[in-house]
Amino acid sequence: MELPKDPMMLYSFINTKLRDCYPSLDALCNDLQVSKQEIVRQLGEAGFEYSAEHNRFW
């Protein structure tokens, strides 16, 4: 699946999917067949960090 390139769009897309459809970032990445490391890197560069406890980036 093609993910948004813009960091804010990616942030919104991933958090919406995590909130509505997936119990974890791993589950999202496995289902959508995307790289967890790449998502964490891209959002990390934009200043966001994943919280497994809250199942969201912030």
CHARMM-style PDB file with segment names, atoms N, HN, CA, C and O in Angstrom:
ATOM      1  N   MET     1       0.840  -1.179   0.000  1.00  0.00      PROA
ATOM      2  CA  MET     1       0.000   0.000   0.000  1.00  0.00      PROA
ATOM      3  C   MET     1       0.881   1.236   0.000  1.00  0.00      PROA
ATOM      4  O   MET     1       1.900   1.285   0.689  1.00  0.00      PROA
ATOM      5  N   GLU     2       0.488   2.222  -0.766  1.00  0.00      PROA
ATOM      6  HN  GLU     2      -0.340   2.183  -1.325  1.00  0.00      PROA
ATOM      7  CA  GLU     2       1.206   3.498  -0.826  1.00  0.00      PROA
ATOM      8  C   GLU     2       0.767   4.379   0.345  1.00  0.00      PROA
ATOM      9  O   GLU     2      -0.411   4.709   0.479  1.00  0.00      PROA
ATOM     10  N   LEU     3       1.713   4.749   1.175  1.00  0.00      PROA
ATOM     11  HN  LEU     3       2.670   4.482   1.067  1.00  0.00      PROA
ATOM     12  CA  LEU     3       1.416   5.607   2.326  1.00  0.00      PROA
ATOM     13  C   LEU     3       1.620   7.069   1.958  1.00  0.00      PROA
ATOM     14  O   LEU     3       2.392   7.373   1.049  1.00  0.00      PROA
ATOM     15  N   PRO     4       0.939   7.980   2.650  1.00  0.00      PROA
ATOM     16  CA  PRO     4       1.151   9.409   2.392  1.00  0.00      PROA
ATOM     17  C   PRO     4       2.617   9.787   2.595  1.00  0.00      PROA
ATOM     18  O   PRO     4       3.273   9.286   3.508  1.00  0.00      PROA
ATOM     19  N   LYS     5       3.119  10.664   1.748  1.00  0.00      PROA
ATOM     20  HN  LYS     5       2.586  11.071   1.006  1.00  0.00      PROA
ATOM     21  CA  LYS     5       4.511  11.122   1.849  1.00  0.00      PROA
ATOM     22  C   LYS     5       4.655  12.282   2.836  1.00  0.00      PROA
ATOM     23  O   LYS     5       5.676  12.400   3.514  1.00  0.00      PROA
ATOM     24  N   ASP     6       3.640  13.128   2.915  1.00  0.00      PROA
ATOM     25  HN  ASP     6       2.811  13.032   2.365  1.00  0.00      PROA
ATOM     26  CA  ASP     6       3.668  14.264   3.824  1.00  0.00      PROA
ATOM     27  C   ASP     6       3.616  13.760   5.268  1.00  0.00      PROA
ATOM     28  O   ASP     6       2.732  12.972   5.605  1.00  0.00      PROA
ATOM     29  N   PRO     7       4.540  14.195   6.126  1.00  0.00      PROA
ATOM     30  CA  PRO     7       4.579  13.683   7.500  1.00  0.00      PROA
ATOM     31  C   PRO     7       3.284  13.887   8.290  1.00  0.00      PROA
ATOM     32  O   PRO     7       2.881  13.001   9.043  1.00  0.00      PROA
ATOM     33  N   MET     8       2.629  15.032   8.131  1.00  0.00      PROA
ATOM     34  HN  MET     8       2.956  15.752   7.520  1.00  0.00      PROA
ATOM     35  CA  MET     8       1.387  15.277   8.874  1.00  0.00      PROA
ATOM     36  C   MET     8       0.248  14.402   8.356  1.00  0.00      PROA
ATOM     37  O   MET     8      -0.583  13.941   9.139  1.00  0.00      PROA
ATOM     38  N   MET     9       0.204  14.173   7.059  1.00  0.00      PROA
ATOM     39  HN  MET     9       0.879  14.548   6.424  1.00  0.00      PROA
ATOM     40  CA  MET     9      -0.813  13.281   6.489  1.00  0.00      PROA
ATOM     41  C   MET     9      -0.549  11.844   6.935  1.00  0.00      PROA
ATOM     42  O   MET     9      -1.479  11.105   7.257  1.00  0.00      PROA
ATOM     43  N   LEU    10       0.729  11.455   6.953  1.00  0.00      PROA
ATOM     44  HN  LEU    10       1.485  12.055   6.692  1.00  0.00      PROA
ATOM     45  CA  LEU    10       1.090  10.117   7.414  1.00  0.00      PROA
ATOM     46  C   LEU    10       0.714   9.943   8.884  1.00  0.00      PROA
ATOM     47  O   LEU    10       0.157   8.914   9.267  1.00  0.00      PROA
ATOM     48  N   TYR    11       1.015  10.936   9.697  1.00  0.00      PROA
ATOM     49  HN  TYR    11       1.468  11.772   9.386  1.00  0.00      PROA
ATOM     50  CA  TYR    11       0.669  10.922  11.123  1.00  0.00      PROA
ATOM     51  C   TYR    11      -0.833  10.714  11.310  1.00  0.00      PROA
ATOM     52  O   TYR    11      -1.256   9.861  12.090  1.00  0.00      PROA
ATOM     53  N   SER    12      -1.620  11.485  10.602  1.00  0.00      PROA
ATOM     54  HN  SER    12      -1.276  12.178   9.968  1.00  0.00      PROA
ATOM     55  CA  SER    12      -3.077  11.387  10.705  1.00  0.00      PROA
ATOM     56  C   SER    12      -3.577  10.034  10.217  1.00  0.00      PROA
ATOM     57  O   SER    12      -4.421   9.413  10.864  1.00  0.00      PROA
ATOM     58  N   PHE    13      -3.067   9.576   9.087  1.00  0.00      PROA
ATOM     59  HN  PHE    13      -2.382  10.081   8.562  1.00  0.00      PROA
ATOM     60  CA  PHE    13      -3.476   8.298   8.506  1.00  0.00      PROA
ATOM     61  C   PHE    13      -3.176   7.143   9.460  1.00  0.00      PROA
ATOM     62  O   PHE    13      -4.046   6.317   9.737  1.00  0.00      PROA
ATOM     63  N   ILE    14      -1.944   7.090   9.958  1.00  0.00      PROA
ATOM     64  HN  ILE    14      -1.237   7.760   9.733  1.00  0.00      PROA
ATOM     65  CA  ILE    14      -1.525   5.984  10.827  1.00  0.00      PROA
ATOM     66  C   ILE    14      -2.306   5.998  12.138  1.00  0.00      PROA
ATOM     67  O   ILE    14      -2.792   4.955  12.575  1.00  0.00      PROA
ATOM     68  N   ASN    15      -2.432   7.160  12.766  1.00  0.00      PROA
ATOM     69  HN  ASN    15      -2.037   8.007  12.410  1.00  0.00      PROA
ATOM     70  CA  ASN    15      -3.158   7.214  14.036  1.00  0.00      PROA
ATOM     71  C   ASN    15      -4.636   6.871  13.869  1.00  0.00      PROA
ATOM     72  O   ASN    15      -5.223   6.241  14.749  1.00  0.00      PROA
ATOM     73  N   THR    16      -5.236   7.270  12.769  1.00  0.00      PROA
ATOM     74  HN  THR    16      -4.759   7.781  12.054  1.00  0.00      PROA
ATOM     75  CA  THR    16      -6.637   6.912  12.518  1.00  0.00      PROA
ATOM     76  C   THR    16      -6.775   5.409  12.355  1.00  0.00      PROA
ATOM     77  O   THR    16      -7.684   4.801  12.921  1.00  0.00      PROA
ATOM     78  N   LYS    17      -5.881   4.809  11.585  1.00  0.00      PROA
ATOM     79  HN  LYS    17      -5.143   5.303  11.125  1.00  0.00      PROA
ATOM     80  CA  LYS    17      -5.917   3.353  11.396  1.00  0.00      PROA
ATOM     81  C   LYS    17      -5.684   2.628  12.724  1.00  0.00      PROA
ATOM     82  O   LYS    17      -6.364   1.645  13.019  1.00  0.00      PROA
ATOM     83  N   LEU    18      -4.731   3.107  13.522  1.00  0.00      PROA
ATOM     84  HN  LEU    18      -4.180   3.905  13.281  1.00  0.00      PROA
ATOM     85  CA  LEU    18      -4.462   2.479  14.817  1.00  0.00      PROA
ATOM     86  C   LEU    18      -5.676   2.588  15.736  1.00  0.00      PROA
ATOM     87  O   LEU    18      -6.025   1.631  16.428  1.00  0.00      PROA
ATOM     88  N   ARG    19      -6.303   3.735  15.740  1.00  0.00      PROA
ATOM     89  HN  ARG    19      -6.019   4.512  15.178  1.00  0.00      PROA
ATOM     90  CA  ARG    19      -7.469   3.947  16.610  1.00  0.00      PROA
ATOM     91  C   ARG    19      -8.662   3.085  16.173  1.00  0.00      PROA
ATOM     92  O   ARG    19      -9.335   2.481  17.008  1.00  0.00      PROA
ATOM     93  N   ASP    20      -8.915   3.032  14.867  1.00  0.00      PROA
ATOM     94  HN  ASP    20      -8.368   3.522  14.188  1.00  0.00      PROA
ATOM     95  CA  ASP    20     -10.147   2.413  14.366  1.00  0.00      PROA
ATOM     96  C   ASP    20     -10.030   0.940  13.995  1.00  0.00      PROA
ATOM     97  O   ASP    20     -11.029   0.221  14.013  1.00  0.00      PROA
ATOM     98  N   CYS    21      -8.822   0.478  13.658  1.00  0.00      PROA
ATOM     99  HN  CYS    21      -8.010   1.063  13.644  1.00  0.00      PROA
ATOM    100  CA  CYS    21      -8.725  -0.845  13.030  1.00  0.00      PROA
ATOM    101  C   CYS    21      -7.700  -1.807  13.620  1.00  0.00      PROA
ATOM    102  O   CYS    21      -7.850  -3.018  13.457  1.00  0.00      PROA
ATOM    103  N   TYR    22      -6.676  -1.320  14.292  1.00  0.00      PROA
ATOM    104  HN  TYR    22      -6.554  -0.337  14.424  1.00  0.00      PROA
ATOM    105  CA  TYR    22      -5.562  -2.193  14.664  1.00  0.00      PROA
ATOM    106  C   TYR    22      -5.202  -2.082  16.144  1.00  0.00      PROA
ATOM    107  O   TYR    22      -5.207  -0.987  16.706  1.00  0.00      PROA
ATOM    108  N   PRO    23      -4.892  -3.207  16.771  1.00  0.00      PROA
ATOM    109  CA  PRO    23      -4.515  -3.196  18.188  1.00  0.00      PROA
ATOM    110  C   PRO    23      -3.059  -2.796  18.432  1.00  0.00      PROA
ATOM    111  O   PRO    23      -2.663  -2.543  19.570  1.00  0.00      PROA
ATOM    112  N   SER    24      -2.254  -2.739  17.348  1.00  0.00      PROA
ATOM    113  HN  SER    24      -2.575  -2.944  16.423  1.00  0.00      PROA
ATOM    114  CA  SER    24      -0.840  -2.393  17.507  1.00  0.00      PROA
ATOM    115  C   SER    24      -0.260  -1.933  16.177  1.00  0.00      PROA
ATOM    116  O   SER    24      -0.840  -2.165  15.116  1.00  0.00      PROA
ATOM    117  N   LEU    25       0.889  -1.279  16.251  1.00  0.00      PROA
ATOM    118  HN  LEU    25       1.360  -1.090  17.113  1.00  0.00      PROA
ATOM    119  CA  LEU    25       1.592  -0.861  15.041  1.00  0.00      PROA
ATOM    120  C   LEU    25       2.059  -2.080  14.254  1.00  0.00      PROA
ATOM    121  O   LEU    25       2.041  -2.064  13.023  1.00  0.00      PROA
ATOM    122  N   ASP    26       2.474  -3.129  14.946  1.00  0.00      PROA
ATOM    123  HN  ASP    26       2.489  -3.142  15.946  1.00  0.00      PROA
ATOM    124  CA  ASP    26       2.889  -4.358  14.263  1.00  0.00      PROA
ATOM    125  C   ASP    26       1.746  -4.943  13.444  1.00  0.00      PROA
ATOM    126  O   ASP    26       1.952  -5.361  12.305  1.00  0.00      PROA
ATOM    127  N   ALA    27       0.547  -4.977  14.011  1.00  0.00      PROA
ATOM    128  HN  ALA    27       0.380  -4.638  14.937  1.00  0.00      PROA
ATOM    129  CA  ALA    27      -0.614  -5.521  13.305  1.00  0.00      PROA
ATOM    130  C   ALA    27      -0.930  -4.690  12.067  1.00  0.00      PROA
ATOM    131  O   ALA    27      -1.230  -5.240  11.007  1.00  0.00      PROA
ATOM    132  N   LEU    28      -0.863  -3.373  12.197  1.00  0.00      PROA
ATOM    133  HN  LEU    28      -0.619  -2.926  13.057  1.00  0.00      PROA
ATOM    134  CA  LEU    28      -1.099  -2.490  11.055  1.00  0.00      PROA
ATOM    135  C   LEU    28      -0.089  -2.764   9.949  1.00  0.00      PROA
ATOM    136  O   LEU    28      -0.463  -2.941   8.789  1.00  0.00      PROA
ATOM    137  N   CYS    29       1.187  -2.799  10.306  1.00  0.00      PROA
ATOM    138  HN  CYS    29       1.491  -2.655  11.248  1.00  0.00      PROA
ATOM    139  CA  CYS    29       2.249  -2.999   9.318  1.00  0.00      PROA
ATOM    140  C   CYS    29       2.136  -4.357   8.639  1.00  0.00      PROA
ATOM    141  O   CYS    29       2.321  -4.459   7.427  1.00  0.00      PROA
ATOM    142  N   ASN    30       1.838  -5.392   9.402  1.00  0.00      PROA
ATOM    143  HN  ASN    30       1.689  -5.309  10.387  1.00  0.00      PROA
ATOM    144  CA  ASN    30       1.679  -6.723   8.813  1.00  0.00      PROA
ATOM    145  C   ASN    30       0.513  -6.757   7.840  1.00  0.00      PROA
ATOM    146  O   ASN    30       0.636  -7.309   6.746  1.00  0.00      PROA
ATOM    147  N   ASP    31      -0.610  -6.178   8.223  1.00  0.00      PROA
ATOM    148  HN  ASP    31      -0.709  -5.730   9.111  1.00  0.00      PROA
ATOM    149  CA  ASP    31      -1.800  -6.209   7.384  1.00  0.00      PROA
ATOM    150  C   ASP    31      -1.638  -5.374   6.118  1.00  0.00      PROA
ATOM    151  O   ASP    31      -2.035  -5.803   5.035  1.00  0.00      PROA
ATOM    152  N   LEU    32      -1.058  -4.186   6.250  1.00  0.00      PROA
ATOM    153  HN  LEU    32      -0.736  -3.837   7.130  1.00  0.00      PROA
ATOM    154  CA  LEU    32      -0.889  -3.295   5.101  1.00  0.00      PROA
ATOM    155  C   LEU    32       0.389  -3.586   4.320  1.00  0.00      PROA
ATOM    156  O   LEU    32       0.628  -2.990   3.270  1.00  0.00      PROA
ATOM    157  N   GLN    33       1.201  -4.494   4.829  1.00  0.00      PROA
ATOM    158  HN  GLN    33       1.007  -4.978   5.682  1.00  0.00      PROA
ATOM    159  CA  GLN    33       2.477  -4.870   4.214  1.00  0.00      PROA
ATOM    160  C   GLN    33       3.373  -3.648   3.991  1.00  0.00      PROA
ATOM    161  O   GLN    33       3.857  -3.392   2.889  1.00  0.00      PROA
ATOM    162  N   VAL    34       3.571  -2.910   5.080  1.00  0.00      PROA
ATOM    163  HN  VAL    34       3.177  -3.118   5.976  1.00  0.00      PROA
ATOM    164  CA  VAL    34       4.454  -1.751   5.061  1.00  0.00      PROA
ATOM    165  C   VAL    34       5.527  -1.927   6.130  1.00  0.00      PROA
ATOM    166  O   VAL    34       5.363  -2.715   7.061  1.00  0.00      PROA
ATOM    167  N   SER    35       6.612  -1.195   5.993  1.00  0.00      PROA
ATOM    168  HN  SER    35       6.745  -0.555   5.236  1.00  0.00      PROA
ATOM    169  CA  SER    35       7.745  -1.303   6.904  1.00  0.00      PROA
ATOM    170  C   SER    35       7.513  -0.498   8.183  1.00  0.00      PROA
ATOM    171  O   SER    35       7.325   0.718   8.141  1.00  0.00      PROA
ATOM    172  N   LYS    36       7.530  -1.188   9.302  1.00  0.00      PROA
ATOM    173  HN  LYS    36       7.683  -2.176   9.336  1.00  0.00      PROA
ATOM    174  CA  LYS    36       7.397  -0.516  10.600  1.00  0.00      PROA
ATOM    175  C   LYS    36       8.563   0.445  10.809  1.00  0.00      PROA
ATOM    176  O   LYS    36       8.365   1.568  11.274  1.00  0.00      PROA
ATOM    177  N   GLN    37       9.766   0.015  10.472  1.00  0.00      PROA
ATOM    178  HN  GLN    37       9.926  -0.897  10.094  1.00  0.00      PROA
ATOM    179  CA  GLN    37      10.948   0.848  10.656  1.00  0.00      PROA
ATOM    180  C   GLN    37      10.838   2.143   9.855  1.00  0.00      PROA
ATOM    181  O   GLN    37      11.236   3.208  10.329  1.00  0.00      PROA
ATOM    182  N   GLU    38      10.298   2.048   8.641  1.00  0.00      PROA
ATOM    183  HN  GLU    38       9.975   1.184   8.256  1.00  0.00      PROA
ATOM    184  CA  GLU    38      10.165   3.233   7.797  1.00  0.00      PROA
ATOM    185  C   GLU    38       9.138   4.206   8.374  1.00  0.00      PROA
ATOM    186  O   GLU    38       9.364   5.416   8.373  1.00  0.00      PROA
ATOM    187  N   ILE    39       8.024   3.695   8.861  1.00  0.00      PROA
ATOM    188  HN  ILE    39       7.839   2.712   8.862  1.00  0.00      PROA
ATOM    189  CA  ILE    39       7.010   4.557   9.472  1.00  0.00      PROA
ATOM    190  C   ILE    39       7.578   5.237  10.714  1.00  0.00      PROA
ATOM    191  O   ILE    39       7.427   6.446  10.889  1.00  0.00      PROA
ATOM    192  N   VAL    40       8.227   4.466  11.569  1.00  0.00      PROA
ATOM    193  HN  VAL    40       8.350   3.484  11.427  1.00  0.00      PROA
ATOM    194  CA  VAL    40       8.821   5.023  12.793  1.00  0.00      PROA
ATOM    195  C   VAL    40       9.882   6.065  12.439  1.00  0.00      PROA
ATOM    196  O   VAL    40       9.967   7.103  13.096  1.00  0.00      PROA
ATOM    197  N   ARG    41      10.685   5.805  11.416  1.00  0.00      PROA
ATOM    198  HN  ARG    41      10.616   4.962  10.883  1.00  0.00      PROA
ATOM    199  CA  ARG    41      11.718   6.757  10.988  1.00  0.00      PROA
ATOM    200  C   ARG    41      11.092   8.054  10.472  1.00  0.00      PROA
ATOM    201  O   ARG    41      11.468   9.146  10.898  1.00  0.00      PROA
ATOM    202  N   GLN    42      10.139   7.922   9.555  1.00  0.00      PROA
ATOM    203  HN  GLN    42       9.834   7.035   9.209  1.00  0.00      PROA
ATOM    204  CA  GLN    42       9.520   9.111   8.961  1.00  0.00      PROA
ATOM    205  C   GLN    42       8.810   9.964  10.013  1.00  0.00      PROA
ATOM    206  O   GLN    42       8.956  11.187  10.035  1.00  0.00      PROA
ATOM    207  N   LEU    43       8.055   9.319  10.868  1.00  0.00      PROA
ATOM    208  HN  LEU    43       7.936   8.326  10.851  1.00  0.00      PROA
ATOM    209  CA  LEU    43       7.344  10.087  11.888  1.00  0.00      PROA
ATOM    210  C   LEU    43       8.296  10.591  12.971  1.00  0.00      PROA
ATOM    211  O   LEU    43       8.067  11.650  13.555  1.00  0.00      PROA
ATOM    212  N   GLY    44       9.354   9.843  13.238  1.00  0.00      PROA
ATOM    213  HN  GLY    44       9.540   8.983  12.763  1.00  0.00      PROA
ATOM    214  CA  GLY    44      10.370  10.305  14.183  1.00  0.00      PROA
ATOM    215  C   GLY    44      11.067  11.562  13.697  1.00  0.00      PROA
ATOM    216  O   GLY    44      11.348  12.463  14.486  1.00  0.00      PROA
ATOM    217  N   GLU    45      11.349  11.628  12.401  1.00  0.00      PROA
ATOM    218  HN  GLU    45      11.122  10.895  11.759  1.00  0.00      PROA
ATOM    219  CA  GLU    45      11.975  12.818  11.819  1.00  0.00      PROA
ATOM    220  C   GLU    45      11.065  14.039  11.937  1.00  0.00      PROA
ATOM    221  O   GLU    45      11.539  15.175  11.973  1.00  0.00      PROA
ATOM    222  N   ALA    46       9.756  13.797  11.996  1.00  0.00      PROA
ATOM    223  HN  ALA    46       9.371  12.875  11.967  1.00  0.00      PROA
ATOM    224  CA  ALA    46       8.787  14.889  12.141  1.00  0.00      PROA
ATOM    225  C   ALA    46       8.513  15.205  13.613  1.00  0.00      PROA
ATOM    226  O   ALA    46       7.708  16.082  13.926  1.00  0.00      PROA
ATOM    227  N   GLY    47       9.188  14.483  14.517  1.00  0.00      PROA
ATOM    228  HN  GLY    47       9.842  13.771  14.263  1.00  0.00      PROA
ATOM    229  CA  GLY    47       9.057  14.768  15.940  1.00  0.00      PROA
ATOM    230  C   GLY    47       8.051  13.911  16.685  1.00  0.00      PROA
ATOM    231  O   GLY    47       7.726  14.195  17.838  1.00  0.00      PROA
ATOM    232  N   PHE    48       7.550  12.857  16.032  1.00  0.00      PROA
ATOM    233  HN  PHE    48       7.814  12.627  15.095  1.00  0.00      PROA
ATOM    234  CA  PHE    48       6.564  11.994  16.671  1.00  0.00      PROA
ATOM    235  C   PHE    48       7.205  10.692  17.135  1.00  0.00      PROA
ATOM    236  O   PHE    48       8.160  10.201  16.534  1.00  0.00      PROA
ATOM    237  N   GLU    49       6.664  10.150  18.206  1.00  0.00      PROA
ATOM    238  HN  GLU    49       5.888  10.549  18.695  1.00  0.00      PROA
ATOM    239  CA  GLU    49       7.156   8.901  18.787  1.00  0.00      PROA
ATOM    240  C   GLU    49       5.969   7.973  19.020  1.00  0.00      PROA
ATOM    241  O   GLU    49       4.895   8.417  19.424  1.00  0.00      PROA
ATOM    242  N   TYR    50       6.171   6.676  18.763  1.00  0.00      PROA
ATOM    243  HN  TYR    50       7.044   6.315  18.436  1.00  0.00      PROA
ATOM    244  CA  TYR    50       5.095   5.708  18.963  1.00  0.00      PROA
ATOM    245  C   TYR    50       5.019   5.290  20.424  1.00  0.00      PROA
ATOM    246  O   TYR    50       6.036   4.993  21.051  1.00  0.00      PROA
ATOM    247  N   SER    51       3.805   5.270  20.958  1.00  0.00      PROA
ATOM    248  HN  SER    51       2.978   5.511  20.449  1.00  0.00      PROA
ATOM    249  CA  SER    51       3.550   4.772  22.309  1.00  0.00      PROA
ATOM    250  C   SER    51       2.747   3.487  22.189  1.00  0.00      PROA
ATOM    251  O   SER    51       1.579   3.520  21.803  1.00  0.00      PROA
ATOM    252  N   ALA    52       3.367   2.350  22.517  1.00  0.00      PROA
ATOM    253  HN  ALA    52       4.316   2.324  22.831  1.00  0.00      PROA
ATOM    254  CA  ALA    52       2.652   1.072  22.475  1.00  0.00      PROA
ATOM    255  C   ALA    52       1.542   1.052  23.520  1.00  0.00      PROA
ATOM    256  O   ALA    52       0.490   0.449  23.305  1.00  0.00      PROA
ATOM    257  N   GLU    53       1.774   1.705  24.638  1.00  0.00      PROA
ATOM    258  HN  GLU    53       2.628   2.195  24.813  1.00  0.00      PROA
ATOM    259  CA  GLU    53       0.777   1.756  25.708  1.00  0.00      PROA
ATOM    260  C   GLU    53      -0.517   2.429  25.243  1.00  0.00      PROA
ATOM    261  O   GLU    53      -1.617   1.990  25.578  1.00  0.00      PROA
ATOM    262  N   HSD    54      -0.362   3.503  24.465  1.00  0.00      PROA
ATOM    263  HN  HSD    54       0.532   3.859  24.192  1.00  0.00      PROA
ATOM    264  CA  HSD    54      -1.521   4.250  23.975  1.00  0.00      PROA
ATOM    265  C   HSD    54      -1.894   3.877  22.538  1.00  0.00      PROA
ATOM    266  O   HSD    54      -2.915   4.330  22.020  1.00  0.00      PROA
ATOM    267  N   ASN    55      -1.069   3.053  21.901  1.00  0.00      PROA
ATOM    268  HN  ASN    55      -0.240   2.685  22.322  1.00  0.00      PROA
ATOM    269  CA  ASN    55      -1.259   2.625  20.511  1.00  0.00      PROA
ATOM    270  C   ASN    55      -1.465   3.819  19.587  1.00  0.00      PROA
ATOM    271  O   ASN    55      -2.432   3.882  18.828  1.00  0.00      PROA
ATOM    272  N   ARG    56      -0.536   4.762  19.671  1.00  0.00      PROA
ATOM    273  HN  ARG    56       0.249   4.711  20.288  1.00  0.00      PROA
ATOM    274  CA  ARG    56      -0.599   5.924  18.793  1.00  0.00      PROA
ATOM    275  C   ARG    56       0.747   6.644  18.773  1.00  0.00      PROA
ATOM    276  O   ARG    56       1.588   6.466  19.653  1.00  0.00      PROA
ATOM    277  N   PHE    57       0.915   7.455  17.745  1.00  0.00      PROA
ATOM    278  HN  PHE    57       0.231   7.600  17.030  1.00  0.00      PROA
ATOM    279  CA  PHE    57       2.073   8.345  17.679  1.00  0.00      PROA
ATOM    280  C   PHE    57       1.679   9.667  18.318  1.00  0.00      PROA
ATOM    281  O   PHE    57       0.543  10.125  18.202  1.00  0.00      PROA
ATOM    282  N   TRP    58       2.670  10.279  19.009  1.00  0.00      PROA
ATOM    283  HN  TRP    58       3.594   9.907  19.103  1.00  0.00      PROA
ATOM    284  CA  TRP    58       2.463  11.605  19.579  1.00  0.00      PROA
ATOM    285  C   TRP    58       3.761  12.311  19.735  1.00  0.00      PROA
ATOM    286  OT1 TRP    58       3.793  13.449  20.203  1.00  0.00      PROA
TER     287      TRP     58
END
